Amino acid sequence: MGRRVVITRPRAQADALVTRLAELGVEVHRFPLLEIQPLADTAQLRSTLSHLSDYALVAFVSPNAIDAAFAHIDHWPNHVIAAVVGEGSRQALARHGLTDNGARVVSPIDPHRTDSETLLDVLDIAALRGRRVLIIRAETGRELLADRLRGAGIEVEQIAAYRRGMPVLDTALGEQLHHLVAADACWVITSSEALRNLLEMVRRVSGEPGAELILNAQLLVPHPRIAESAQALGFRRVTQTASGDEALVAAIQSAA
């Protein structure tokens, strides 16, 4: 295909997509823009997850939340609904043995809009009213899902399963970033936080000339909120795809 593609997901979530693109002949590079870090103390997380049967529904905000939580889950109660916001999270649940065949998994219907708002559209709010819901997330994040559920009379608990941070920009990573920016690569961006980290890291490495180059780079993003963030930051070439690796692969082939 001849064009460089940069996958910016955390390393644990990048492998499958990198392998698929390499098999298609794409020159693919890994450059994680988020570092997923374990909690310093998992006692509260482990305690909460040992009582999953107390909840009517457990919502995972990302594949990272799923992977971090299932490190402490031995058995999934059959009556507990698992809620996720995208195809990547469905695939993460499947890797841990949780699929529609053995459990009830709910997620947004529209693959072009996968977020807390569209997850709320498919939840049976009336059936959840007065019952307990658990949201598994990073230490920080959006409050919309929890706020809306509480507003509907649902008892909501939130628990952190991991931390997010910007990668340490050492000399080697800075040189890699400088070369990728200069190479006019196509960047796959899967979160607004990663997008902000990219611009900040480029400015540290290459100053405003580098920032001008990256703002003109081709971005592929799987969500309108990320596209809106990109445009607000000044990125000029933003293409929104549907959720999931297959949609990203199709968009990369089209862009090439």
Buried (B, 14 or more C-beta within 10 A) or exposed (E): BEBBBBBBBBBEBBEEBBEBBEEEEBBBBBBBBBBBBEBEEBEEBEEBBEEBEEBBBBBBBBBBBBBBBBBBBEEBEEEBBBBBBBBBBBBBBBEBEBBEEEBEBBBBEEBBBBBBBBBBEEBEBEEBEEEBBBBBBBEEBEEEBBEBBEEBEBBBBBBBBBBBEBBEBEEEBBEBBBEBBEBEBBBBBBBBBBBBBBBBBBBEBBEEEBBEBBBEBBBBBBBEBBBBBBEEBEBEBBBBBBBBBBBBBEBBEEBB
